[in-house]
Amino acid sequence: MKSAVKVFLGLWIVCFWTGCASSGRAMLLAQKDPIALVSVVSNSDINWKGEDSVKASSAGPLARRNMRTDPDMTITTSADELINTAETLIREAMAESGLINLAQRERVLNSRAYQEARINRNQTSQNMVNPGDYRFVDYRDKNFFSALAAETGIQNSMFVEFKFTKDMASGLGKNGTGRADLEMSISIYNAQGKAFYRKTFPMRSLSTMKVSLGVYSDTELIVLHESAIADACYEFLYNLQR
């Protein structure tokens, strides 16, 4: 009897969330009014998947010699500039699709509601990064959504969070080929601060880069991540129409 109840509850939860996701997609497709892109954040250091951050000083002598030979070679990459590119790619993908109409950047960021929004201390304490003019707006600040709607007329707000990592694609240990790996989580809230769409999109780059003793080209990894970000955006847009 207990097993049957557990099965029923499990099926109910799956159906509930599937229904919510379908409802959210329908609302977004029917939405023609501008949506505020409120937050774009990510981790600061792009680490190997499942591993902690490393410093250049921890590299072996051969790895350090490779890095001295070519300044672009590294064992760690920062997302400080990548997050700016991510915001641009999100806006470009949405504009090209015609499915999502993002409000003008300045209309949102220069609003009083945005400037006075509560800060997400969890994100700042984790040293997360965001595009230069953006703030770490706390999605739990219910007053923000109603204030933004009252001031600008924008009824829905989008929050995007990236988890950037890198992973080996082939080889042994940290010798072989590597690729960019990411998760893009999108949450969209109405003017009452209620989320009606939430979904995470995992993505990895199709192309790879050479990795030797854990050393790789910093520029190549950034390019691979840019490609993966664009693909994640297209996957989000494709998912809306399924």
N, C-alpha and C positions, 0 to 999 in steps of 0.2 A: 504494500500500500504506500509506504513511504517513498519507495523507488518511483512509483507511478506519479506521485505528487511532485517529486524532484524533476522528473522528465517533463511534466506539464508546465512547471514554473520555468524550466529552461527554455522550452519552446515559446512560452509567453514572452519572455525577455527578448528572445531573438526577434519575434514578430513585432514586439513593441518598438525596438530600435530600428528595425527595417522600415516600419511604418513611419517613424520619425524622420528617417533619412529620406524616404520617398516624399514625405510632406515638405521637408526642407528644400529638396530639389525643385519641387513644383512651385514653391513660393518664390525661389530665386529666378526661375525661368519666366514667371509671370511678372517679376519685378522690373519695371522700366525706370523707376526713379533712381537717382544717384545713391550709391552706397559709399559710406566713409571708410577709407582705408586708415584705420586708427593706429594700428601697431604692427611693426615688422621687426622681429627680434630673432637672435640666434645665440648659440654658444660662442665664446670668443676664440678659443683655440680649436683648430680642426685636428683632432687626435685620431689615432688608429682605432678602428671600431672595437669596442670592448676593452680598450686600454686607457690608462691614465695619461695625462700630459707629460711630455718629455722636454728637456732643454738641450740646446746645442752642446752644452758643456758635458752632457752625459754620453755623447757619441764617442765611439772608439776612435783611435788614431787614424785609421784609414778613412773613416767617414768624415772626420774633421778635415783631412787633407783634401778630400773631394770637394768639400764646401769652400775651402780656401781657394781652390783652383777656379771655381765658378761661383760667384756670389749668388746666383739664382738657385743653387742647389741648397737644400735644407732638410731638416728632419721634423720641422714643425711649421705650421702655417696659421696665420691670423685671419679671422673673418671680418676684421674691421672695415675693409674696403668692399669685400664680397657682399656684405649686407646692403650696401648702397646700390650695388648692381642688382641685387635680388628685388629691391623695391621697384626699380626701373623695369625689370623683366616682368614683374607681376602686372604693372600698369600696361605695358605693351601688349601682353597676352590677352588681358581683359578687353582692351580697346579693339584689338584685331578680331576678337571673337564675336563681338556684338551681343554677347549673352549677359555680360556683367558691365554695368555702367558705374565706374568709380567716380566719385565726386572729385572736383579739382583739389589738388593737394593743399594749396594755400587756403582754400575755403574752410578746410577742416583744421589744419594746423594753426592757423591764425585766429581761430575762434576763441572766445573767452572760456567756453565750456572745456575746450581741449587744454588750454593753458592752466586751468584750475583743476583739472582732473586729478584724482588720487593716483599716486605712484605705486606700481607693483614692486614692493620691497623684496619679494622673492627673486625677481629677475635682477634687480640691482645688486643684491647680496651674492648672486652667482656670477657676477661680472659679465652678464650678457651684453650684447651689443645691438645697436639699432642705427638706422640712417640718421645723419647729422641733425636734422631739424625735428625728428620725432622724439616723443617722450615715452617712458615706460608706463603707459596707461594701465590701470588696474581694471580688469574686466568685471571685478566684483563691486565696483563703484556704480551702483544703480542710478545715483543722481546724475552721473555723467551723461548717460544715454538720453534721459529726458531733457537735460539742459541743452545738449547738442541739437536735439530735434526742435526744441523751442526756439533756439537762436538761429539755426540754419535751415530748418525744414527737413533735414536729412533724418530719415526714420530708421535706417539700418546701418550697423557698423561691423566692419570686418577686422579680425585679429589674425595675424599670420605668424607662426613660430616655426623656425627651422632648427633642426639638429644636424649639423654638418659633421661628417666623419670621413675617413678614408679607409680603404680596405685592399687587401691583396687580391688580385684577380688570378694570378698564376705564379708558380715558382715555389721556393722553399724558404720558410722564414720571411725575412724582409728582403729577399733577393728574387727578382722576377718582374712582374708587371703589377701596377696598382691602379685603382680607380676611385672616383669620387662616389661617396655614398651620402644620402640625406633622407630626412623625413620632413615633410612639410605639413603642418597641422593648420587647418583653417577653421575658425569659429566665427559665426555671424549672429549678431544680437539685434533684437528689435528695440524700439524706443523705451520699452519697459525694462530693458536689461535682461531679457530672456533669450537664451540661445535657441535658435530654430534650425541651425545647421552646424554640424561638427563632423569633421572627417580628417584622417591623417593619410597622406600619400607618401609611401616609401619610394625612393627612386635611386638608381645608380647609373653612372655614366656608361654609355656604350663603348666609348673609346677608353684606352688605358695609357699609362705612362710607365717609363722604365724606373725601377726601384733597385738600388744597389746598396746593401748594408743599411737599409732604412733611409737612405738619402734619395731625394727625388727633386724634380724641378718645381719650384714654388709656383712659377707662372703656369706650368702645365696643369697642376692640380686646380688652380683657380679657374682656368678655362674649362676643365672637366666639370667643375661644380656649376659653372654658369650654364653649361649645356643641360645638366641634370635639373637645375632649377626651372629652366624653360620647359623641359619635358614634364616636370611635376605640375606646372601650371596648365599645360595642355591636358594632362590626365584629369585634373580637377574639372576643367571645362567639358571634357568628354564624358566624365561621370555624371555631370548635370543632365545630359541628354539621354542617358540610358534608362 
